[in-house]
Amino acid sequence: MNALDEILAALPVERLAQQLGEDPAAVQQAAGPAVTSLLGGLTQNAQSPEGELSLAEALQQHQQRDLVRDGGVDVDRVDPADGEKIVNHVFGNQSTGVAQSLGQQAGVSSDLVRKLLPLLAPVVLGYLAKQLGGGNSAAGNILGQVFGGAGQQAGAGVGAGNTGMLGGVLSQVLGSVLGGQAAPAGNPFDPSTAQSTHQQAQAGGGDIVSQILGGLFKN
């Protein structure tokens, strides 16, 4: 099961629909593309050293909140204001265009997507934090390695000690979700090939996510 399937399986769609005042079937339709777009945006942000370190810090914070558990997601513990900040950080001035594109892709209103993204964003970060922070035995503590690399070269400038590992792992995760275009076979949270995946992304001008997602982020 890939990251998208695991996140969707944990979502209480009926509860989300009730909270949003929307039809559960429409929420279900929109959730998949919305989660994929969030994974794509986070992966894109992590392709620079500064972005990777900033994302690692955000993931560490969400690891402590423990939103995603074995029993699913507790929607009542999701902070929409926090989600709004995440969405704005991930998509910036493209947020409106992303909501419109996702609405068209899913066959739902862009207003539904606009309301859904802030609820899903903390869930996506919480899921990734659980996997990357040592909750997945195959992954080890990737966040710890990112912070460790930054600490070793702290005097060389912001993000100078960044290893590229987090960006590489997220590229693998996104590739797994989208059918393996950017990911090798096997567990996408396995850090063993993360560095090479990150290097491939940077060699392509840092635009690997845009290439994979096609026109998803176009306004």
Disulfide bonds with the S-S distance in Angstrom:
none
